[in-house]
Structures are given as structure tokens and as C-alpha cells.
Amino acid sequence: MIRREAIPQNGNGPEFDSLNDGLASLETALAAYLEEIDEYRNICLQHERTTAVFITGQTLRIVKQFGCEQRAVAYLREATNRLPIWKKSPFFATSRKTWIGLEKEATERNGTGASARPLLARGIAWEGWPILVCAWSIQEQGLLQLDLCLPPVATELPELPLRRAATALRCHAHLLPDWVARPRPLPKLAQPGSLMLREFLERAMPQNLYASQCLSLRGAEQ
């Protein structure tokens, strides 16, 4: 608490200037935080009807489905290959065993069922963060499924789930923009552990945060 006698009554002096500078810095930081959170919120609301989420341990998998057209597959391959590999992420040295295991698992499994054919599995660095890109052709339904797996990284502070989801969704939009292939509306997938994006945020966001109460939960789009 600021003591009244510590503030010069004439409204000037070094103490008053220091106080003003501190309040201005706090106001700027708070405005930037709210602007950032609002951006994440808008991204998630834009994609919530076309996105499913899987959680395996601390690994987050963000899933979308598209029509499996040759143009979309070719664009996806090219866009993925243009991005740096995830070994160039600043987090690789501390988490390499987890990432290598995740990549090996992805190349060996059939993640969408017996009719799915693997098209792509590559670890990339997106905005510095590691993401494993996996694509599958679901032949009987004529679908292209694009999975982005976000492994845990060693950071000093925990990453906000809203931010993790928004980061993956921006990557989704880069790899397959709407003008190449529009994502299909996605009912809850018939796979164990699947959640719709809103369900994931409701469960994962800490309830004592402003971002949880005002941005990503039920009714936020009103």
C-alpha cells in the first residue's frame, strides 16, 4: 500500500515521478496482457466447431479434418517442409527424449482407424515451439485428418492452455489455409479421449484466472 505522506503534496518531485512511471508501466503491461488474451480467445472461438482435442499425459493433440483432395495434400507437404525442423527449437536440448519418443510413436501407429493411411509425420518449430505434424488419409470417408501434437516443454512458468491451443490453431491455418481447404464441422470424434475445443478449455483452464472467467468459457462469444 502506498502511504499518503510518501507522495509530495505539490504533485511533483522525484518520488511523484517514480510513482507515475511505475503506474504507467503497470497500465501498459496490463493492456498488453488483455490484448494478447483477447487474441487467443478470438482464435479459439473461430475454430471451436472444427477442432477436437486429445490429451495424452502432458501432450496436447489438436485435430482437424478436411476433404482429402490432391491439392490440399500437396500444399500441406510443401508448407510443412518450408518450416524449420523442431530440433531448431530452443527447447529441444532439454526435452529431446520426449520429442523423439513422440515422433517414433506417431510413425508407428495408425491414429485414426484401420482405413487410415499415414501421409506425413514431421517435427517442426512453429514460433519457436515444437509441434509434431501428422496427416492421415481416411479413405472410406474421403477425409484428410491433420493432427498437431504439442509435447510438453521445460519452461520456468506453466503455459496457459488457451495460448497452447491458439498457437496450434495458428499453425493449422498456416499449413492448410481456408483458400486451400476448409475444415469440416467436427462432431465429437468416435475415439477414446477426444474433447471438443471448448470442453478442453473448460476443463484445462485454471478457474482463478481472468482469462478463464471472461474469455474462453460458455457464453464468451455472446
C-alpha positions in Angstrom: 0.0 0.0 0.0 1.3 3.5 -0.9 1.5 5.8 2.2 -0.1 9.2 1.6 2.9 11.0 3.2 5.2 9.4 0.7 3.5 11.4 -2.2 4.6 15.0 -2.5 1.5 17.3 -1.9 2.5 19.6 -4.8 2.4 16.8 -7.3 6.0 16.9 -8.4 9.4 15.7 -7.3 11.3 12.5 -7.9 9.1 10.4 -5.7 6.0 11.5 -7.6 7.7 11.0 -11.0 8.8 7.5 -9.9 5.3 6.6 -8.8 3.8 7.8 -12.1 6.3 5.9 -14.1 5.5 2.7 -12.2 1.8 3.1 -12.6 2.2 3.8 -16.4 4.3 0.7 -16.8 1.8 -1.4 -15.0 -1.0 0.0 -17.1 0.9 -0.7 -20.3 1.7 -4.3 -19.2 -1.9 -5.0 -18.2 -3.3 -3.6 -21.5 -0.8 -5.8 -23.5 -1.9 -8.8 -21.4 -5.6 -8.2 -22.1 -5.0 -7.7 -25.8 -3.0 -10.9 -26.0 -5.7 -12.9 -24.2 -8.4 -11.4 -26.4 -6.4 -12.5 -29.5 -6.2 -16.1 -28.2 -9.9 -16.1 -27.3 -10.9 -14.9 -30.8 -8.8 -17.6 -32.4 -10.3 -20.4 -30.3 -13.9 -19.2 -30.9 -13.3 -19.0 -34.6 -12.1 -22.7 -34.7 -14.2 -24.3 -32.0 -16.7 -26.1 -34.2 -14.0 -27.7 -36.4 -11.5 -28.7 -33.7 -11.1 -31.7 -31.4 -8.5 -32.1 -28.7 -6.8 -35.2 -27.3 -4.7 -35.2 -24.1 -2.1 -37.9 -23.5 -0.1 -37.2 -20.4 1.2 -33.6 -21.0 1.0 -33.9 -24.8 -1.8 -32.0 -26.4 -3.1 -33.1 -29.9 -5.2 -30.6 -31.9 -7.2 -32.3 -34.7 -9.0 -31.0 -37.8 -10.5 -32.8 -40.8 -10.6 -31.7 -44.4 -11.7 -33.1 -47.8 -8.9 -35.3 -49.0 -8.1 -33.6 -52.3 -4.7 -33.9 -54.0 -4.3 -30.1 -53.9 -4.7 -30.0 -50.2 -2.2 -32.9 -49.6 0.4 -31.3 -51.9 0.0 -27.9 -50.2 0.3 -29.4 -46.7 3.5 -31.3 -47.6 5.1 -28.1 -49.1 4.1 -25.9 -46.2 5.4 -28.4 -43.7 8.7 -28.8 -45.4 9.2 -25.0 -45.5 9.1 -24.7 -41.7 12.3 -25.4 -39.6 12.6 -28.8 -38.0 11.8 -28.9 -34.3 15.4 -29.7 -33.5 16.0 -26.0 -34.1 13.5 -25.1 -31.3 15.3 -23.6 -28.3 13.6 -26.2 -26.1 14.9 -29.2 -28.0 18.0 -29.7 -25.8 16.0 -30.1 -22.6 13.2 -32.2 -24.0 14.7 -34.2 -26.8 13.9 -37.7 -25.4 10.2 -36.9 -25.1 10.0 -35.5 -28.6 11.9 -38.3 -30.2 9.7 -40.8 -28.5 6.6 -38.9 -29.6 7.8 -38.9 -33.2 8.6 -42.6 -33.2 5.2 -43.4 -31.8 3.4 -41.3 -34.4 5.2 -43.0 -37.3 4.4 -46.5 -35.9 0.7 -46.1 -35.0 -2.4 -45.7 -37.1 -4.1 -42.9 -35.2 -7.5 -42.8 -36.9 -8.6 -46.4 -37.6 -8.0 -49.4 -39.9 -8.9 -47.5 -43.0 -6.5 -44.6 -42.4 -3.3 -44.2 -44.4 -0.4 -42.2 -43.0 0.7 -39.3 -45.2 3.1 -37.2 -43.1 4.9 -37.2 -39.8 7.4 -34.4 -39.2 8.5 -32.4 -36.2 8.6 -28.6 -36.8 9.4 -25.5 -34.9 6.4 -23.1 -35.0 7.1 -19.7 -33.5 9.9 -21.4 -31.6 7.5 -24.1 -30.1 7.8 -27.7 -31.0 4.9 -29.3 -32.9 4.7 -32.8 -34.5 2.7 -32.6 -37.7 0.8 -35.8 -38.6 -1.5 -36.3 -41.5 -3.8 -39.2 -42.4 -6.0 -40.1 -45.3 -9.2 -41.7 -44.1 -10.1 -43.3 -47.3 -13.6 -44.7 -46.6 -14.8 -41.2 -45.7 -12.7 -39.2 -48.2 -11.1 -37.2 -45.4 -7.7 -35.7 -44.7 -7.1 -35.6 -40.9 -4.4 -33.2 -39.7 -3.1 -33.7 -36.2 -0.8 -31.3 -34.5 0.9 -32.7 -31.4 2.3 -30.3 -28.8 4.7 -32.0 -26.4 5.5 -30.6 -23.0 8.4 -28.2 -22.8 10.6 -27.2 -19.9 9.7 -23.6 -19.0 10.0 -21.6 -15.8 6.3 -20.9 -15.8 3.4 -23.2 -16.9 2.0 -22.3 -20.3 -1.7 -21.2 -20.4 -3.9 -23.8 -22.2 -5.6 -21.1 -24.1 -2.3 -20.0 -25.5 -1.2 -23.5 -26.4 -4.5 -24.1 -28.3 -4.3 -20.8 -30.1 -0.7 -21.5 -31.1 -1.7 -24.8 -32.6 -4.7 -23.3 -34.4 -2.5 -20.6 -36.0 -0.2 -23.4 -37.2 -3.2 -25.3 -38.6 -4.3 -22.2 -40.5 -0.7 -21.8 -41.9 -0.4 -25.4 -43.0 -3.9 -25.5 -44.6 -5.4 -22.1 -45.1 -9.1 -21.8 -45.9 -8.5 -20.9 -49.5 -6.8 -24.3 -50.0 -9.1 -26.5 -47.9 -11.9 -25.6 -45.5 -12.1 -27.6 -42.3 -15.2 -29.8 -41.8 -17.5 -29.2 -38.9 -16.3 -31.8 -36.4 -18.7 -33.5 -34.1 -17.0 -35.3 -31.2 -14.8 -37.9 -32.7 -15.5 -41.5 -32.0 -12.1 -42.0 -30.5 -11.3 -42.5 -26.8 -10.2 -39.3 -25.0 -11.5 -36.8 -27.6 -12.8 -33.5 -26.5 -14.2 -30.6 -28.4 -12.1 -27.4 -28.1 -14.5 -25.7 -25.7 -14.7 -28.7 -23.5 -10.9 -28.8 -23.3 -10.7 -25.2 -22.3 -13.4 -25.5 -19.7 -11.5 -28.4 -18.1 -7.9 -27.2 -18.5 -8.0 -23.5 -17.7 -7.4 -22.6 -14.1 -10.6 -21.2 -12.7 -8.9 -18.5 -10.7 -7.7 -16.7 -13.8 -9.3 -13.7 -15.5 -8.8 -15.4 -18.9 -10.9 -18.4 -17.7 -13.8 -16.4 -16.4 -14.1 -13.9 -19.2 -12.8 -15.3 -22.5 -12.9 -19.0 -23.3 -15.8 -20.4 -21.5 -19.5 -20.8 -22.1 -21.2 -17.7 -23.4 -17.9 -15.9 -24.2 -19.0 -15.4 -27.8 -22.1 -13.5 -26.8 
